[in-house]
Amino acid sequence: MRGIYCRDLRLEWVAGALLALALPSFAAATNITTRTTLAVQTSQQSGHTQATAAITVTSLDGEPASGVVTIEDGSRQLAQAVLNGDGQATAVFGLAGGDHSLRAVYTGDASHRASSSVSTELSTQAASSPNFALSLAPVAPSTLPLTLTPGASGTIAVTVTPQDNAALTAPMFITLSCSGLPSLSSCTFTPETIEILASTPTSCSSGSPASACPPVSSMLIQTSEMVTTRVLPAGRLVHSSGPVAWAVLLPGVLGLGGVAWGLRRRHWLQRMALVALIGLVATVGTSACKPLYDYYELGPAHPPATPAGTYTVTVTGQSSNEVTSITNSTTMVLTVQ
């Protein structure tokens, strides 16, 4: 008996040792180191600088990484993009005049660790005419990409940084909008229209440029949740005894009238008319009653929830002075769980 007990202990010790050796390998397999690279090209578009960033995330195991990358300029988040099946992404955004330090930050996924690229230093010329640039910052939840459950909402601060606003001959009004949201969701901006003046706002510190204290709009993204119970409409009993009842009674009255009229005709005509009227009453009564019955007795149909998935949302600002139109945009990633 003692020999069997000792043998069991040896087996447990061996199993424990093998498990201890396997755990680091398993942890390494689920936390694979990644490398993020960033390549930026710039071009002049309507008097301002537009940047196109190409991001690639590779891992030590050779498998493509998945998830989201963020383009940062110092402490500002300029744009976000979702990696494709090859671990690559492209982001397009505007750059204000001046010096920039851009880097791509990969947030990681279930198997890969986060990483960031080497900073890319750029110097861009100031706009040749009044312009603006957009940047995004999370408010609630406090991180990007924005992750919401159906029925929840999120808030993003949209900063509109003026460029060469001193050359304005009249205030510039910028209207904000968004696109790329999933179905059954919406976005609203407060305020929806931003005003940029030729002079530095009084809210700025004395002597500072307008770009030092740019105006900010709050973007609210709202999703929808599935309702599991139907809400009966007010006045259900009153309505159900009105149109629904007439939908049944009116064809029936017409049918009885037809039968009475048929009694004065030949016997075979009476039978044919009766069969036809019964069919008409059944068809008209059923088609008229069924939708109304479902609505008044069961209430409206259950609204579906915002579908789960990962979406690239584009935030756009458009300004027009009734002669030319200036449009700038940036992107963010929304995940609905």
N, C-alpha and C positions, 0 to 999 in steps of 0.2 A: 504494500500500500504506500509506504514511504517512497519507494522508487517511482511509482506512478506520479505521486505529487511532485517530486523533484523534476521529473521529465516535463510535466505541465508547466512548471515555473521556467524551465529552460526555453520551452517553446514560446511562452509569453515574452520572455526577454528578447529572443531573436526577432519576434514579430514587432516588438516595440522599437528595436534598433532599426529594422528595415523601414518602419513608418517614419522614424526620425530622420532617416536619410532621404526619404522620398518627399517629405514636406518642403524642404528648401527648394527642391527641383520643381515641385508643384507651384510654390509661391513665385518662383522665377518665371514659370510659364505663364502665369496670370498677371505679371508685372514686368512686361518686356520693355526694355529701354528703347526709346524712339529718338529720331533725329529730324529736326524741322529745318527746312531751307526756304529762303524767301528771295524772289527776284522781282524787282520793281522797274517798270517802264513808265515814263511820263510823256505827255503830249499836251499841246496847247489847244484848248477847245473854247472858242468864243471868248477869248481874252483871259481865260483862267486855266490852271494846271489840272489835268486829269491824270490820275495814276491807275495803272493796272498791275495788280500784285498776283504773281503766280506762286503758290505754296505747294510744297511736297513734304509729306511725312512718311519716313521709312522706319522700319523696325529691324532689330537684330536678327529676328527669325525669318526675315524675308517676306512676311505676310503684310499686305497693305493695312494700314491703320484706318480706323473709322472715327467719326465724331466731328467736332467743330474746331475751326481755327479762327482766331481774332487778330485783326491788324491793329496794333497800338502805335500811337505817336506820343512817346513819353508816357504821361498818365492818362491820355485820352484814348478812347476806343473809337476807331474810325469806321470799321466795317467787320462783318462776320461772314463766314462761308462754311458750307458743309463739304467734307471730303467725299470724293466719288469712290468708286470701287477700286481705283488704282492709288488711293491715298493722296489725291491731288485736288486742288481747289483754286478758283480764280475770284478775285474781288476787285471791283472798280469803284473808285471814290475820288472826290475832289480834294485838292490841297491848297491851303492858303499860302500866300507869299511869305517867304522866310525860310528858316532852317528847320529841318525835320529829322527825327530819329525813329525810323520805322522798324518794327519787328513783328514777326508772326508768332502767336502763342497757341500751341495745341493743348487742349484741355484734357486729353486722354480718353480712354474708353475702358471697358471691363477687362481687357487683356493688356492694354498698353499704357505706359506711363506718360505723363504730360512732359512737354518739352517746349523750348522756344528757340527761335532762330537768332543768328547774329544780327545785330542792329545794322540797318542800312541808312547811311547818312545822305540826306538830300538837301539841296538849296533850290528853292523855286522863286521865280520872279513875282513881284506883286502884280495883281491884275491890272491890265491897261484901262479898265473901266470898272465902275462899281460892281461888286459881286458879293458872294457869300459862300460859306462852307458849312456842312452839317456834321455833327458828331453826336453819338448816343452814349448815355450813361444809365445803368440800372438804378431803380429806386426801390421798388418792391415787386418781386423779390430783388435782393440786392446784388445778384450776380447775373451775368450773361454767359451762355445763352439762357434765354428766358424759358423756364419749365413750368407748365401749368397743368392742372387737372381739369377735366370738363366742368364748367360752371365757375371756375376761378378767373381772376383778372390779374393783370400785371401792369406796372407803370414804368415808363421809360422817359427820361429827361432828354429832350431834343434841343441841342444848343445850336443856334444860328449865329455864326461868327461873321461879321461884316468885313469886307475887303474894299479898301479905297473908298470908304463911304463919304469922305470929305469932298469927292468930286460929284456927289449927287446934287442935282438942281431941284429935286423934289423928293419927298419921302419914298422909300422903296417898300412895297408891301409884298410879303412872301407868304404864300398859301401852302400849308403842309397837308400831305395825304400819304396813304400807305397802300400797298398792294402785295399780293402773295399770301394773304391770310387763308387759313382753311375755311371750308364752308361752316356756316352757323357760328361765326365769330365776327367781331367788328373792332374798329379802332376809332377813337375820337381824340382830338387835340384841344388843349386848353392853354392858351388861345389857339384857334385854328389859323389865324393870320397874324404874322409878326411884322412890326413896323421898324424900319431902320432909317434913322435920320442922318442928315449931313453932318450934324454936330455930335460931339460925344455926349451921351446921356448924362443927366445930372446925377444918376445913381453911381456913376464911375468916380473913382478917386480923382481929385483935381490934377490935371495935366496928363492923365493916362489916355491912351487911345481907346477908341470904341471897342476894339477887339479884346481889350482887357476885361470887359464886363459884358459879354454878348447876351442878347435876350434868349430866354429858355421857354420852350413849350412843353407841357406835360402830355404824353401820349398814353392813353389808357387802352389796353387790349383786353377785350371781354370775350370769354368762351361760353358755351351753352352746355348744360347738363341735361340728361334724360330725366323726364318726369315720369314716375312710375304709377301715379294715380291720376285719374281723370277728374277735372273740375266741372261739376254740373253747372250749366249756365243759369243765370237768374231768370225767374219766371218760367221754369221748365214746365210746371203743371198747366199754366195758362196757355202756353204756346202749343203744348202737345194736344190739348183739346180743341185747338183751332185749326190751323192749316192741315195738320195730320189727319184729324177727323174728317175734314172736308175732302181730303184726298181719297178717303175710302167711301164716304157717303155719296159724293157726287156721281162717280161712275155707277154706284149701285142704284141710285134714283133713276139715272138714264136707262139702266138695264131694265128696271121694273116698268118704266114707261114704254120701252120697246116691246116687252112681253104683252102689256095690255093692248098695244096697237096690233100685235100679231094675232091676238085672239079673234080679231075681226077678219082675218085672212084665212087662206087655206091652211089645212092642218100641216102639210109638209113645209110650208113657208114659216109657220110658227116654230117648228122644231129647229130649222136652220138658223132662224134669227136668235132663238134662245141660246144655241150653242155658241154662235158668234159673239153674242153679248157677254156670255159668261167668260169667254176667253179674253174679251176686251177689258172686262172688269178686273180680272185677275192680273193682266199685264199692267194696266194703268195704275191700279191700286198698289201693286208691289213696287213698281219703279218709283212711284211718288212717295211711298211711305218709308222705304228702307233707309235712305240717307237721312231724312228728317228724324226717324226713330233713333238711329245711331247717335245723332247729335244731341237731341233733347233728352234722351234717356241715359246715354253713356257719357256724354260730354265730348269735347274735342279730342282728336287722336293724340297719342303721346308724341310730343316733339322729340326728335333724336338728339343725341349729344354731338358736340364737335368731334370729328373723327381724330383718332390718335395718329401721331406721325411727327416727322421733323420737317419744318417749313422754313424757307428763306423769305423773310419779309423785307420789302424795299420801302424805305421812307424817302419821300420826294418833297423837295421845296421848289416852288415855281413862282417867279416874279415877272411882272410885265409892266412896262411903262407905256402901253398901247402902241409901241413901235416895234420893240424887240422883246423877246421872251428869254429869260434865263432859267435854266433848270439844273438843279444839282440833286444828287441822291446818294444814299448809303444803304447798307444792308445789315440785318440782324437775323439771328436764328431763333425760331420759336419751336419748342418741343411740347406736344400735348400727349400726356401719358394716359 
